C-alpha cells in the first residue's frame, strides 16, 4: 500500500530520470552531430540523433544501387563497361551486336558517318540501347558520346545545330554565352539520345579556335559557364585535354608532343580551368579526358593517358576528382606508334583511367578489350580498382534516369 508521501517521492524520481535522459539526449546529439564517418563511396553522418543509415541520402542510395549492380557482373562484363568504341554505319549491324553482347561494350561514340538525319540518328541510338539491353544483357544504358565542341569540331552539322567555335564565344567577353550554347547543345543531344558531349575544351592557348581564350582566368570563367549549361540539362560534359595541351606543338593524332613545365607552373596556368570546375561541381558527374602528351617533369616515361602520377596522383588525389576519367582515342599516333593496343589500354587502366576510348577500327577495339581481359586473368589489374571504376561508370548511368528496365 502506497502513501501520499511515497507517491510524491516516486513522481520526483521519475521527473528527475526524465530530465536526466533529456539532458543526455541533447548532449549525445551535440556529440554525434559533429561525428562523420567515411563509408563506402559516401558518408555515414550522425546529425543529432538522426542516423544517415536509417534515413540514407539520395547519394547513398545511388552508391548502393551501383554497388549491387557491379557485384552481379562477371569480370568480362565489368571490363566491357570500361571501353568506348565507335560504330561504322547509320544502323546497327552484326559487328555492333557482337561488340555489345559478346564483348559487353558499355559505351559508344558517334561520328559524321553515323549521322544522316534526325530520325535515323534517333533510331540508331535507340537500337544500340536495345541490343545492349536485350542481347547483351546489360543492366544499365550505354553512354553515347559525341564531339560537339563547336567551330571546326562538330558532328552531323546538317542534323545538329553546330555551336560556334569556343574562341568566337570567348571573344564576346560574356561567359553567359558559353552557358547558353552549352544548354542549347545539351538539349539537342539529349533529344537524340546522346547523353555525353566531349566538350568543353578546357585547354588554354592563343590563336586556337578550339579554346575559349589564351588568358587563364578568362578561359576558366568560360569553361565554368559551359559546365553549368550542360549540367542544367543533365547532359554529361567533358573537360579536355587534361592536364592541358595549349602548349603542345605536335598534333597528337600524328605523334607525341612534350610540355616541359613544372607542376607548380601548371597549377597556376593550365590546370586552373580543370580545378575550378572540379571545385564547383561537388558530385563530379562529368568526364575528364586525358591527353596523349608527355609532361616530363610529372612523368618522364609515359604520356598523360598512361601515367599513374598524372591520372591518379595529380587528378584524383591532389585535385580531388572523383568522377569519370576517359582517355583520348588510343589510335592516335602519339600512343599507337609506341605500343600495341593490347598493352596501351592496359597501361591506361593501370594509370587510373575508367574508360579507354578506341574510335575507329574494329580490330583495334577487339585488341583493347582482349588486352584488358588477358591482364585481368593474369592478375596484372587490381580487381578492387576495376570494381571502383565500374561503380563510377554505373553510378553515372543511373544518374541519367534512363535506366533500362
C-alpha positions in Angstrom: 0.0 0.0 0.0 1.4 3.4 -1.1 1.0 6.5 1.0 0.8 10.1 -0.4 4.5 10.7 0.5 5.6 7.6 -1.3 3.7 8.7 -4.4 5.3 12.2 -4.3 8.7 10.7 -3.9 8.2 8.3 -6.9 7.0 11.2 -9.0 10.0 13.3 -8.2 12.3 10.3 -9.1 10.6 9.8 -12.4 10.8 13.5 -13.2 14.5 13.5 -12.3 15.1 10.5 -14.5 13.2 12.1 -17.4 15.2 15.3 -17.0 18.4 13.4 -16.9 17.6 11.5 -20.1 16.6 14.7 -21.9 19.9 16.3 -21.0 21.7 13.2 -22.0 20.0 13.1 -25.4 20.9 16.7 -26.1 24.5 16.1 -25.1 24.6 13.0 -27.2 23.1 14.9 -30.1 25.7 17.6 -29.9 28.5 15.0 -29.7 27.2 12.8 -32.5 26.3 15.8 -34.7 30.0 16.5 -35.1 30.9 12.9 -35.9 31.3 12.0 -39.5 32.4 8.5 -40.5 33.5 7.9 -44.1 31.9 4.8 -45.6 32.0 3.1 -48.9 31.7 5.8 -51.6 29.9 8.1 -49.3 29.5 9.1 -45.7 27.5 7.9 -42.8 26.7 11.2 -40.9 25.3 11.4 -37.5 23.3 14.6 -37.3 21.7 15.0 -33.9 20.1 11.7 -33.2 19.0 11.0 -36.8 21.3 8.4 -38.4 22.0 8.6 -42.1 22.0 4.8 -42.0 18.3 4.9 -41.1 17.5 7.8 -43.5 20.0 7.4 -46.3 20.7 10.3 -48.6 19.9 10.1 -52.3 23.7 9.8 -53.0 24.0 6.9 -50.5 21.0 5.1 -52.2 22.7 5.7 -55.6 26.0 4.3 -54.3 24.3 1.2 -53.0 22.4 0.6 -56.3 25.6 0.9 -58.3 27.5 -1.4 -55.9 24.7 -4.0 -56.2 24.8 -3.9 -60.0 28.5 -4.2 -60.2 28.6 -7.1 -57.7 26.3 -9.1 -60.1 28.7 -8.6 -63.0 31.4 -11.0 -64.1 34.8 -9.7 -64.9 34.3 -9.7 -68.7 31.1 -7.6 -68.2 33.0 -5.2 -66.0 35.8 -4.7 -68.5 33.3 -4.1 -71.3 32.0 -1.2 -69.3 35.5 0.3 -69.3 35.7 0.5 -73.1 34.1 3.1 -75.5 34.1 2.3 -79.2 32.9 3.9 -82.5 30.4 2.1 -84.7 30.7 2.0 -88.5 27.3 2.8 -90.1 24.0 4.5 -89.8 22.2 1.4 -88.5 23.1 -1.4 -86.2 24.9 -4.3 -87.9 26.1 -7.7 -86.8 29.5 -6.5 -85.7 27.9 -3.9 -83.4 25.7 -6.6 -82.0 28.8 -8.8 -81.3 30.6 -5.9 -79.6 27.7 -5.1 -77.4 26.9 -8.7 -76.4 30.0 -10.9 -76.7 32.4 -8.2 -75.6 29.9 -6.4 -73.3 31.0 -2.9 -74.6 29.1 -0.4 -72.5 29.9 2.9 -74.3 29.6 4.3 -77.9 30.9 7.4 -79.7 29.2 8.7 -82.8 30.8 10.4 -85.8 29.7 12.0 -89.0 29.5 8.5 -90.6 26.7 7.7 -88.1 24.5 10.8 -88.5 22.5 11.3 -91.7 19.1 12.6 -90.4 17.4 13.3 -87.1 15.1 10.2 -87.4 17.9 7.9 -88.5 20.2 9.0 -85.6 17.5 8.7 -83.0 16.7 5.2 -84.3 20.4 4.2 -84.3 20.9 5.2 -80.7 17.7 3.5 -79.6 18.6 0.3 -81.5 22.1 0.3 -79.9 20.5 0.6 -76.5 18.0 -2.2 -77.3 20.8 -4.5 -78.4 22.8 -3.8 -75.3 19.8 -4.5 -73.1 18.2 -7.5 -74.9 21.2 -9.3 -76.5 24.0 -8.1 -74.3 22.0 -8.3 -71.0 23.5 -5.0 -69.9 21.7 -3.8 -66.7 22.4 -0.1 -67.4 22.2 2.0 -70.5 25.0 2.8 -72.9 26.8 6.0 -72.6 26.5 7.5 -76.1 29.1 10.3 -76.7 29.9 12.8 -79.4 32.5 15.5 -80.1 30.2 18.6 -80.4 32.7 21.3 -79.4 31.8 23.9 -81.9 33.5 25.5 -84.9 35.5 23.0 -86.9 35.0 20.2 -84.4 31.3 19.2 -84.8 29.5 16.1 -85.9 26.4 15.8 -88.1 26.2 19.6 -88.7 23.3 19.1 -91.2 21.3 17.5 -88.4 22.6 19.0 -85.1 22.8 22.8 -84.9 26.6 23.4 -84.6 27.8 25.7 -81.9 30.2 28.5 -82.7 33.9 27.9 -82.1 34.8 28.3 -78.5 37.2 31.1 -79.5 34.3 33.0 -81.0 32.3 32.6 -77.8 35.2 33.8 -75.8 35.6 36.9 -77.9 32.1 38.0 -76.8 33.6 38.5 -73.3 30.4 37.2 -71.8 30.5 33.8 -70.1 26.7 33.7 -70.2 27.0 32.9 -74.0 29.1 29.8 -73.2 26.4 28.7 -70.7 23.6 29.3 -73.2 25.3 27.4 -76.0 26.1 24.5 -73.8 22.5 24.4 -72.6 21.2 24.5 -76.2 23.6 21.9 -77.4 22.9 19.7 -74.5 19.2 19.8 -75.2 19.7 18.9 -78.8 22.0 16.0 -78.0 19.6 14.7 -75.3 16.8 14.7 -77.8 18.8 12.4 -80.0 19.6 10.1 -77.1 23.2 11.3 -76.9 24.0 11.6 -73.2 27.7 12.6 -73.2 29.4 15.5 -75.0 33.1 15.6 -75.2 33.1 19.4 -74.6 34.0 21.9 -73.4 37.7 22.2 -74.3 39.5 23.4 -71.1 42.8 24.0 -72.7 44.3 27.5 -72.8 46.1 28.7 -75.9 46.4 31.8 -78.1 45.1 31.8 -81.7 43.5 28.3 -81.4 39.8 28.2 -82.3 39.0 25.3 -80.0 39.9 27.2 -76.8 37.9 30.0 -75.2 40.9 32.2 -74.6 44.7 32.4 -74.2 44.1 34.1 -70.8 43.9 31.5 -68.0 41.4 33.4 -65.8 39.1 34.2 -68.7 39.2 30.7 -70.1 38.4 29.4 -66.6 35.3 31.6 -66.3 34.0 30.4 -69.7 34.7 26.7 -69.0 32.8 27.0 -65.7 29.9 28.7 -67.5 29.8 25.9 -70.1 29.8 23.3 -67.4 26.8 25.0 -65.7 25.0 25.0 -69.0 25.4 21.2 -69.7 24.6 20.4 -66.0 21.4 22.4 -66.2 20.0 19.9 -68.8 21.6 16.8 -67.3 24.0 16.3 -70.2 27.3 14.8 -69.1 30.1 17.1 -70.2 33.8 16.5 -70.5 36.8 18.7 -69.6 39.6 18.0 -72.1 42.5 17.5 -72.6 44.0 17.1 -69.1 46.4 18.4 -67.9 46.2 20.9 -70.7 47.5 20.8 -74.3 47.5 24.5 -75.0 51.4 24.5 -75.1 51.6 21.5 -77.4 53.5 21.8 -80.7 52.6 18.5 -82.4 49.2 17.1 -83.3 48.5 14.1 -81.1 46.8 12.4 -84.0 50.2 12.2 -85.6 52.8 12.0 -82.9 53.6 12.8 -79.3 54.4 16.3 -78.0 56.3 17.2 -74.9 55.4 20.0 -72.5 58.3 20.6 -70.2 56.8 22.6 -67.4 56.7 22.1 -63.6 53.7 21.1 -61.6 53.8 24.4 -59.8 53.6 26.3 -63.1 50.8 24.0 -64.3 48.8 24.8 -61.2 49.0 28.5 -61.9 48.1 28.1 -65.6 46.8 25.1 -67.5 45.2 23.3 -64.5 43.1 26.3 -63.4 40.0 25.6 -65.6 40.0 21.9 -64.5 40.4 22.7 -60.8 37.7 25.4 -60.9 35.1 23.0 -62.3 36.1 20.2 -60.0 35.7 22.5 -57.1 32.4 23.9 -58.3 30.7 20.6 -59.2 30.7 18.6 -56.0 29.0 15.5 -57.4 31.6 15.3 -60.2 29.1 13.9 -62.6 31.3 14.6 -65.6 34.3 13.3 -67.5 37.8 14.4 -67.6 39.6 13.3 -70.8 43.3 12.6 -70.6 45.6 13.8 -73.3 48.4 11.8 -75.0 51.0 14.5 -74.5 54.1 14.0 -72.3 54.9 16.1 -69.3 58.4 15.0 -68.4 58.6 17.0 -65.1 55.5 15.0 -64.0 56.3 11.7 -65.7 59.5 11.3 -67.8 58.4 8.0 -69.4 54.7 8.0 -70.1 52.1 10.0 -71.9 49.5 11.5 -69.6 47.0 8.9 -70.7 49.3 6.1 -69.4 50.7 8.0 -66.3 49.7 6.9 -62.8 51.4 10.1 -61.5 49.2 12.3 -63.7 45.9 10.5 -63.5 45.8 9.0 -60.0 48.3 11.1 -58.0 47.5 14.5 -59.6 44.0 14.4 -60.8 42.5 12.0 -58.3 44.4 12.6 -55.1 45.8 16.2 -55.4 42.9 17.8 -57.3 40.2 15.7 -55.7 38.4 14.5 -58.8 36.0 11.6 -58.1 34.2 11.5 -61.5 34.9 9.6 -64.7 38.3 9.6 -66.4 38.5 8.7 -70.1 41.5 8.6 -72.4 41.6 10.4 -75.7 41.4 8.0 -78.7 44.1 5.3 -78.2 44.5 5.0 -82.0 46.2 8.4 -82.2 49.8 8.4 -83.3 51.1 9.8 -80.0 50.2 6.4 -78.5 49.7 3.8 -81.3 53.2 4.4 -82.7 54.8 3.4 -79.4 52.9 0.3 -78.2 50.4 -2.3 -79.2 46.7 -1.8 -78.4 46.9 -4.9 -76.2 49.2 -3.1 -73.9 48.3 0.7 -74.2 44.8 0.1 -73.0 46.1 -1.9 -70.0 48.6 0.8 -69.2 45.8 3.4 -69.2 43.7 1.4 -66.8 46.6 0.8 -64.5 47.3 4.5 -64.5 43.7 5.1 -63.3 41.5 5.6 -66.4 37.9 4.4 -66.0 37.2 4.2 -69.8 39.6 3.5 -72.7 38.4 5.2 -75.9 39.1 3.5 -79.2 37.1 5.1 -82.0 37.5 3.5 -85.4 39.0 0.2 -86.4 37.1 -2.9 -85.2 40.4 -4.9 -84.9 41.8 -2.3 -82.6 38.7 -2.3 -80.4 38.9 -6.1 -80.0 42.6 -5.8 -79.2 41.9 -3.2 -76.5 39.2 -5.4 -74.9 41.2 -8.7 -75.2 44.2 -7.0 -73.7 42.2 -5.9 -70.6 40.8 -9.5 -70.2 44.2 -11.1 -70.5 45.7 -8.7 -68.0 42.9 -9.3 -65.6 43.2 -13.0 -65.8 47.0 -12.8 -65.3 46.5 -10.8 -62.1 48.0 -7.6 -63.6 45.0 -5.4 -62.9 43.9 -4.6 -59.4 40.4 -6.1 -59.0 39.3 -3.6 -56.4 40.3 -0.7 -58.6 38.4 -2.3 -61.5 35.3 -2.5 -59.4 35.7 1.1 -58.3 35.9 2.3 -61.9 32.9 0.3 -62.9 30.9 1.6 -59.9 31.7 5.1 -61.1 30.5 4.3 -64.6 27.3 2.6 -63.4 26.6 5.4 -61.0 26.9 7.9 -63.8 24.4 5.9 -65.9 22.0 5.6 -63.0 22.1 9.4 -62.6 20.8 9.8 -66.2 17.4 8.5 -65.1 17.2 6.4 -68.2 17.9 3.1 -66.6 16.8 0.3 -69.0 14.4 -1.9 -67.1 
